[in-house]
Amino acid sequence: MTDQIEKFPGSLASKGLPTPVLNELERLVDEMHITEATVTEHVHALSEKLMKFYEQEYNAPVDNVAEFTALVNSETWNYLYQMRDGEAAKNS
């Protein structure tokens, strides 16, 4: 997913998470050792960290915390699936 706009504030549901936040999500997933089995237990802590990152990056608060957390959850699963698929491709 790419960040297609310069100034990000607005509805995240229609735009998705911006690229810097996605990059930070990937870094945190690796750092926190989040796996498919542990997404549910880590998603709120991950979302909190990413909200702080977002607020620092864009000098604006997250308008809709529930929406943001849902996107973090979705993107975490996407990232984990990509990692799994990448490993499977390497091993075949």
C-alpha positions as YAML, in Angstrom:
chain: A
units: angstrom
residues:
- id: 1
  name: MET
  ca: [0.00, 0.00, 0.00]
- id: 2
  name: THR
  ca: [1.42, 3.40, -0.84]
- id: 3
  name: ASP
  ca: [0.80, 6.83, 0.58]
- id: 4
  name: GLN
  ca: [-0.87, 8.65, -2.30]
- id: 5
  name: ILE
  ca: [-1.45, 12.02, -0.69]
- id: 6
  name: GLU
  ca: [0.87, 14.60, 0.81]
- id: 7
  name: LYS
  ca: [-1.18, 15.65, 3.80]
- id: 8
  name: PHE
  ca: [-2.76, 12.68, 5.41]
- id: 9
  name: PRO
  ca: [-5.46, 13.85, 7.87]
- id: 10
  name: GLY
  ca: [-8.93, 12.65, 6.98]
- id: 11
  name: SER
  ca: [-10.76, 9.37, 6.93]
- id: 12
  name: LEU
  ca: [-8.30, 6.52, 7.20]
- id: 13
  name: ALA
  ca: [-10.87, 4.00, 6.04]
- id: 14
  name: SER
  ca: [-10.87, 5.40, 2.53]
- id: 15
  name: LYS
  ca: [-7.09, 5.97, 2.35]
- id: 16
  name: GLY
  ca: [-5.52, 3.28, 4.51]
- id: 17
  name: LEU
  ca: [-2.49, 3.82, 6.68]
- id: 18
  name: PRO
  ca: [0.21, 6.07, 5.24]
- id: 19
  name: THR
  ca: [3.52, 4.52, 4.18]
- id: 20
  name: PRO
  ca: [5.58, 5.76, 7.16]
- id: 21
  name: VAL
  ca: [3.04, 4.19, 9.55]
- id: 22
  name: LEU
  ca: [3.06, 0.93, 7.56]
- id: 23
  name: ASN
  ca: [6.86, 0.86, 7.71]
- id: 24
  name: GLU
  ca: [6.76, 1.42, 11.46]
- id: 25
  name: LEU
  ca: [4.10, -1.31, 11.79]
- id: 26
  name: GLU
  ca: [6.39, -3.79, 10.04]
- id: 27
  name: ARG
  ca: [9.29, -2.79, 12.26]
- id: 28
  name: LEU
  ca: [7.21, -3.16, 15.43]
- id: 29
  name: VAL
  ca: [5.72, -6.51, 14.37]
- id: 30
  name: ASP
  ca: [9.26, -7.84, 13.98]
- id: 31
  name: GLU
  ca: [10.52, -6.17, 17.16]
- id: 32
  name: MET
  ca: [7.56, -7.39, 19.26]
- id: 33
  name: HIS
  ca: [7.81, -10.89, 17.71]
- id: 34
  name: ILE
  ca: [4.13, -10.83, 16.72]
- id: 35
  name: THR
  ca: [2.96, -13.97, 14.99]
- id: 36
  name: GLU
  ca: [-0.36, -15.08, 13.53]
- id: 37
  name: ALA
  ca: [-1.05, -16.79, 16.86]
- id: 38
  name: THR
  ca: [-0.47, -13.59, 18.88]
- id: 39
  name: VAL
  ca: [-1.98, -10.81, 16.76]
- id: 40
  name: THR
  ca: [-5.12, -10.58, 18.88]
- id: 41
  name: GLU
  ca: [-3.26, -10.17, 22.15]
- id: 42
  name: HIS
  ca: [-0.83, -7.58, 20.74]
- id: 43
  name: VAL
  ca: [-3.03, -5.48, 18.45]
- id: 44
  name: HIS
  ca: [-4.00, -2.89, 21.07]
- id: 45
  name: ALA
  ca: [-0.43, -2.31, 22.25]
- id: 46
  name: LEU
  ca: [0.71, -2.15, 18.63]
- id: 47
  name: SER
  ca: [-2.06, 0.29, 17.80]
- id: 48
  name: GLU
  ca: [-1.14, 2.52, 20.77]
- id: 49
  name: LYS
  ca: [2.50, 2.67, 19.64]
- id: 50
  name: LEU
  ca: [1.47, 3.43, 16.06]
- id: 51
  name: MET
  ca: [-0.96, 6.16, 17.17]
- id: 52
  name: LYS
  ca: [1.89, 7.87, 19.01]
- id: 53
  name: PHE
  ca: [4.06, 7.49, 15.92]
- id: 54
  name: TYR
  ca: [1.29, 8.89, 13.70]
- id: 55
  name: GLU
  ca: [0.76, 11.87, 16.02]
- id: 56
  name: GLN
  ca: [4.49, 12.69, 15.99]
- id: 57
  name: GLU
  ca: [4.81, 12.15, 12.23]
- id: 58
  name: TYR
  ca: [1.78, 14.25, 11.25]
- id: 59
  name: ASN
  ca: [1.44, 16.61, 14.23]
- id: 60
  name: ALA
  ca: [-2.22, 15.64, 14.44]
- id: 61
  name: PRO
  ca: [-4.19, 13.26, 16.60]
- id: 62
  name: VAL
  ca: [-5.80, 10.13, 15.22]
- id: 63
  name: ASP
  ca: [-9.42, 11.16, 14.60]
- id: 64
  name: ASN
  ca: [-11.02, 7.75, 14.96]
- id: 65
  name: VAL
  ca: [-9.21, 5.36, 17.31]
- id: 66
  name: ALA
  ca: [-11.47, 2.39, 16.54]
- id: 67
  name: GLU
  ca: [-10.96, 2.83, 12.80]
- id: 68
  name: PHE
  ca: [-7.20, 3.19, 13.26]
- id: 69
  name: THR
  ca: [-7.03, 0.04, 15.42]
- id: 70
  name: ALA
  ca: [-9.06, -1.91, 12.85]
- id: 71
  name: LEU
  ca: [-6.65, -0.82, 10.11]
- id: 72
  name: VAL
  ca: [-3.65, -1.76, 12.27]
- id: 73
  name: ASN
  ca: [-5.19, -5.19, 12.82]
- id: 74
  name: SER
  ca: [-5.86, -5.65, 9.10]
- id: 75
  name: GLU
  ca: [-2.41, -4.46, 8.02]
- id: 76
  name: THR
  ca: [-0.72, -6.63, 10.65]
- id: 77
  name: TRP
  ca: [-2.45, -9.70, 9.22]
- id: 78
  name: ASN
  ca: [-1.52, -8.59, 5.66]
- id: 79
  name: TYR
  ca: [2.12, -8.21, 6.65]
- id: 80
  name: LEU
  ca: [2.22, -11.59, 8.41]
- id: 81
  name: TYR
  ca: [0.61, -13.30, 5.40]
- id: 82
  name: GLN
  ca: [3.15, -11.67, 3.08]
- id: 83
  name: MET
  ca: [5.98, -12.84, 5.32]
- id: 84
  name: ARG
  ca: [4.58, -16.39, 5.43]
- id: 85
  name: ASP
  ca: [4.05, -16.45, 1.66]
- id: 86
  name: GLY
  ca: [7.58, -15.13, 1.13]
- id: 87
  name: GLU
  ca: [9.04, -17.86, 3.35]
- id: 88
  name: ALA
  ca: [6.98, -20.52, 1.55]
- id: 89
  name: ALA
  ca: [8.23, -19.28, -1.82]
- id: 90
  name: LYS
  ca: [11.84, -19.41, -0.61]
- id: 91
  name: ASN
  ca: [11.43, -22.96, 0.64]
- id: 92
  name: SER
  ca: [9.81, -24.36, -2.49]
...
